[in-house]
Amino acid sequence: MASVKQKNRTYARNRSKSSDFFSRKGNERIYEKESAFFFKLVIFILLSALWLRLENPISIGPLSVQAFPLGLIVALLLVVKLEKYQFNRKIWYATLILMAILTSFTPVGIMV
C-alpha cells in the first residue's frame, strides 16, 4: 500500500498580512488592470488641479482667502470610496496633495 503524502495546511491565523498582496507562491497578486490605474491617475490629477478661485478675496482675520481646493476635496473623497487597500490610499493621498500644492501657484481653476 502506497503512503499518501499530506500537504501542510496553512490556516488563516498563521498567514501574514502581506498575503493580501502576494500569493502563497510569492507572486504579486494583480487585482487591478494597469489601464484602470492609469485612468484613475489621470482623473485624480485633473481633479486635484481644480481650484475654486475668488475674484474678490475674502478676509478672515489676518488671512486673505483667494482660492479653495474644491477638486482636491472631491478627489480625496473618491479615493476613500474607491480604494480598498490602505497602502494604495497612502500613495493616492501623497499624489493628490503634491498636485494641489503645485497647482496652487498656477492660474488653474474656476473663477467665481
C-alpha positions in Angstrom: 0.0 0.0 0.0 1.5 3.3 -1.1 1.7 6.0 1.5 -0.2 9.2 0.7 1.8 12.3 1.4 -0.3 15.1 3.0 0.3 18.7 2.3 1.0 21.1 5.1 -2.1 23.3 5.8 -1.8 27.0 6.2 -4.5 28.4 8.3 -5.7 32.0 8.1 -4.4 32.8 11.6 -0.9 31.7 10.5 -0.7 33.9 7.4 1.0 37.3 7.4 -0.8 40.5 6.4 1.3 40.6 3.3 -0.8 37.8 1.9 -3.2 40.5 0.6 -0.6 41.5 -2.0 1.3 38.2 -2.6 0.1 34.7 -3.4 1.3 31.6 -1.5 4.0 31.1 -4.1 5.3 34.6 -3.6 3.9 36.1 -6.8 2.4 39.5 -6.7 -1.4 39.5 -7.0 -2.7 41.7 -9.7 -6.1 42.9 -8.6 -6.4 45.9 -10.9 -5.5 46.4 -14.5 -2.9 48.9 -15.5 -5.4 50.8 -17.7 -7.8 51.2 -14.8 -4.9 52.5 -12.6 -3.8 55.0 -15.3 -7.4 56.2 -15.8 -7.8 56.8 -12.1 -4.4 58.6 -12.0 -5.5 61.0 -14.8 -8.9 61.7 -13.2 -7.4 62.3 -9.7 -4.7 64.6 -11.0 -7.1 66.6 -13.0 -9.4 66.9 -10.0 -6.7 67.8 -7.6 -5.7 70.6 -10.0 -9.2 72.1 -9.9 -9.4 75.2 -7.7 -12.3 77.5 -7.0 -10.7 80.9 -7.4 -12.4 84.0 -6.0 -12.4 87.3 -7.9 -12.5 89.3 -4.7 -10.5 87.7 -1.9 -12.3 87.1 1.4 -10.5 88.4 4.5 -10.7 86.1 7.5 -8.8 87.9 10.3 -5.2 88.4 9.1 -5.7 85.8 6.3 -6.9 86.6 2.8 -8.5 83.6 1.1 -8.2 83.8 -2.7 -8.8 80.1 -3.7 -10.4 77.0 -2.3 -9.2 73.5 -3.4 -12.6 72.1 -4.4 -11.2 69.4 -6.7 -8.8 68.1 -4.0 -11.6 67.5 -1.6 -13.7 65.7 -4.2 -10.6 63.6 -5.2 -9.9 62.7 -1.6 -13.5 61.5 -1.1 -13.2 59.4 -4.3 -10.0 57.8 -3.1 -11.6 56.8 0.2 -14.6 55.4 -1.7 -12.7 53.5 -4.5 -9.5 52.2 -2.9 -9.9 49.3 -0.6 -6.2 48.8 0.4 -4.6 51.3 2.8 -1.2 51.1 1.1 -2.8 52.3 -2.2 -4.7 55.1 -0.4 -1.4 56.5 1.0 0.1 56.7 -2.5 -3.0 58.5 -3.8 -3.0 60.9 -0.9 0.6 61.9 -1.5 0.0 62.3 -5.2 -3.1 64.4 -4.7 -1.6 66.7 -2.1 1.5 67.2 -4.2 -0.5 68.2 -7.3 -2.7 70.5 -5.2 0.4 72.3 -3.9 1.9 72.6 -7.3 -1.2 73.9 -8.9 -1.9 76.4 -6.1 0.7 78.6 -7.7 -0.8 78.4 -11.2 -3.9 80.1 -12.6 -5.8 76.8 -12.8 -9.4 76.6 -11.7 -12.8 78.2 -11.9 -13.1 81.9 -11.3 -16.1 83.0 -9.3 
